[in-house]
Amino acid sequence: MSTAKGPLKGRAARLGRLMPSGPSSAARTPFVLLVFVLLGGGLIALLLLNSALNQGSFKLRELKDRTTELTDEEQALQRDVDDYAAPDALERRARELGMVPGGSPAFLGPDGKVLGEPSVAVAPKPTPTPSTKPAPPATTASPTPTPPSSTGTPNTAGAAATGTDRPTGPARTAPTAPRHTPSGR
């Protein structure tokens, strides 16, 4: 099959007149520029989208680290609260503040009747603590009862020490607040 470059005949000649046979770069230039602009714009948009996603992932990682730090801090604070709320810690702190365990409680019924037998809170004897100094010699003096005060309140110091002379009946008075010494106890 050989092709001769001669004049076209018949139908081919008519088609050849409709289509230009020479190179025409004028029609291709805008199309090529449009393709390059679209490809360049797509690549730039893809680059911007990728950098935005990376920035978001950095922010997400930062927030996760902060959440971990705050969770650790919360757990440490909760441990501290649990340590302070433990019964032995509460008892130790109460003793440091000069509080003593209460006696048996009494309750008032809806009709005004006293239910139970109230007792005075007495400080337990302190446990001896080992020390390097020898203890001073103990003096044996008999406790002297204190006279009743002139305000009309009963003397409860002697009653608490001996366990007798407890007030009975509905005419009970509330115990007075403990007096603080200059040492703060």
matplotlib code that plots the C-alpha trace (Angstrom):
import matplotlib.pyplot as plt

x = [0.0, 1.6, 0.1, 0.8, 0.7, -1.4, -4.7, -7.6, -10.5, -14.2, -15.4, -12.0, -11.6, -14.8, -13.8, -10.3, -11.8, -13.8, -10.7, -7.6, -4.6, -1.9, -0.7, -2.9, -1.5, -3.8, -6.7, -4.6, -2.9, -6.0, -6.9, -3.3, -3.2, -6.6, -5.4, -2.2, -4.1, -6.6, -3.8, -1.8, -4.9, -5.7, -2.2, -2.2, -5.6, -4.4, -1.3, -3.4, -5.9, -3.0, -1.4, -4.7, -5.2, -1.6, -2.2, -5.5, -3.7, -1.0, -3.7, -5.5, -2.3, -1.7, -5.2, -4.8, -1.6, -3.3, -6.2, -3.7, -2.0, -5.3, -6.5, -3.2, -3.6, -7.3, -6.3, -3.5, -6.0, -8.5, -5.9, -5.1, -8.8, -9.2, -6.1, -7.6, -11.0, -9.6, -11.0, -7.5, -6.5, -9.7, -9.2, -5.6, -6.6, -9.4, -7.1, -4.7, -7.5, -8.3, -11.5, -12.4, -14.7, -18.3, -20.1, -23.4, -25.9, -29.4, -32.2, -35.4, -38.5, -41.4, -43.3, -40.3, -39.3, -35.5, -34.5, -31.2, -28.8, -26.4, -22.9, -20.2, -17.3, -14.2, -10.7, -8.9, -5.7, -2.8, -0.7, 2.9, 5.3, 8.9, 11.3, 15.0, 14.6, 13.7, 10.2, 9.9, 8.9, 5.1, 3.5, 0.7, -1.9, -5.5, -7.8, -9.8, -13.3, -13.9, -16.6, -19.8, -19.7, -21.8, -23.6, -25.8, -24.4, -23.7, -20.1, -19.5, -15.8, -16.2, -19.1, -17.0, -14.1, -16.0, -18.8, -21.4, -23.8, -25.0, -27.9, -31.1, -34.5, -35.6, -33.8, -30.4, -28.0, -25.7, -22.0, -20.0, -17.3, -13.8, -11.5, -8.4, -5.1, -2.4, -0.6, -3.5, -4.8]
y = [0.0, 3.1, 6.5, 9.1, 12.7, 13.9, 15.7, 14.1, 12.8, 12.5, 12.5, 12.9, 16.1, 17.6, 16.6, 18.0, 21.4, 21.6, 20.9, 23.0, 20.9, 23.3, 23.5, 25.9, 26.8, 29.7, 27.5, 25.2, 28.0, 29.0, 25.3, 24.5, 27.5, 26.6, 23.0, 24.3, 26.9, 24.2, 21.7, 24.4, 25.6, 22.1, 21.4, 24.6, 23.9, 20.3, 21.8, 24.3, 21.5, 19.2, 21.9, 22.8, 19.1, 18.9, 22.0, 20.5, 17.3, 19.2, 21.1, 17.8, 16.3, 19.3, 19.1, 15.4, 16.0, 18.8, 16.4, 13.8, 16.3, 17.6, 14.0, 13.2, 16.4, 15.5, 12.0, 13.4, 15.9, 13.1, 11.0, 13.9, 14.4, 10.6, 10.8, 13.7, 12.1, 8.8, 8.1, 8.0, 11.3, 12.9, 11.6, 12.8, 16.3, 16.5, 15.7, 18.4, 20.8, 19.8, 17.8, 14.7, 11.8, 12.5, 10.4, 8.6, 10.9, 11.7, 12.5, 14.6, 12.9, 14.7, 14.9, 16.6, 13.5, 12.8, 9.5, 8.0, 8.9, 11.7, 11.7, 14.3, 14.0, 13.2, 13.6, 10.2, 10.0, 10.8, 7.9, 8.2, 9.1, 7.8, 10.7, 10.9, 13.1, 11.5, 12.4, 14.8, 13.2, 13.0, 14.8, 13.1, 15.7, 15.0, 16.8, 19.5, 20.1, 23.5, 25.5, 26.2, 29.3, 32.3, 32.2, 29.3, 26.7, 23.3, 22.2, 19.4, 19.0, 16.9, 14.9, 14.1, 13.0, 10.7, 9.6, 10.4, 13.3, 13.2, 15.6, 13.7, 14.8, 17.4, 20.3, 19.6, 22.4, 22.3, 22.0, 25.2, 25.7, 24.7, 27.5, 28.1, 28.5, 30.9, 27.9, 27.4, 24.1]
z = [0.0, -1.2, -0.8, -3.3, -2.5, -5.3, -5.7, -3.9, -5.9, -5.3, -1.8, -0.2, -2.2, -0.8, 2.8, 2.3, 1.3, 4.6, 6.8, 6.5, 5.5, 6.9, 10.5, 12.5, 15.9, 16.4, 17.4, 19.7, 21.8, 24.0, 24.6, 25.7, 28.0, 29.5, 30.2, 31.9, 34.0, 35.1, 36.0, 37.8, 39.7, 40.7, 41.9, 43.9, 45.4, 46.3, 47.9, 50.0, 51.0, 52.0, 54.1, 55.8, 56.7, 58.1, 60.1, 61.5, 62.3, 64.2, 66.1, 66.9, 68.2, 70.4, 71.8, 72.5, 74.4, 76.4, 77.1, 78.4, 80.6, 82.0, 82.6, 84.5, 86.6, 87.3, 88.5, 90.7, 92.3, 92.8, 94.5, 96.8, 97.6, 98.3, 100.6, 102.5, 102.7, 104.1, 107.6, 109.3, 107.6, 108.8, 112.3, 112.4, 111.1, 113.6, 116.5, 115.2, 115.4, 118.9, 118.2, 120.1, 119.3, 120.3, 122.9, 122.1, 120.5, 121.6, 119.3, 119.6, 118.5, 116.7, 120.0, 121.7, 123.6, 124.0, 122.6, 123.7, 126.5, 125.6, 126.9, 127.1, 124.6, 126.5, 125.1, 125.2, 127.0, 124.7, 123.7, 124.9, 122.1, 122.3, 122.9, 123.5, 126.6, 129.9, 131.0, 134.0, 137.2, 137.6, 140.5, 142.2, 143.1, 143.6, 141.3, 143.0, 141.8, 140.4, 142.0, 140.0, 137.9, 138.8, 135.4, 136.5, 134.2, 135.8, 136.4, 133.8, 134.3, 137.4, 135.9, 132.8, 134.9, 137.2, 134.9, 137.5, 138.0, 134.4, 133.8, 133.2, 132.0, 129.5, 131.2, 129.7, 128.7, 125.7, 126.6, 126.3, 123.7, 124.7, 125.7, 123.7, 125.5, 124.2, 122.7, 120.3, 121.7]

ax = plt.figure().add_subplot(projection="3d")
ax.plot(x, y, z, "-o")
ax.set_aspect("equal")
plt.show()
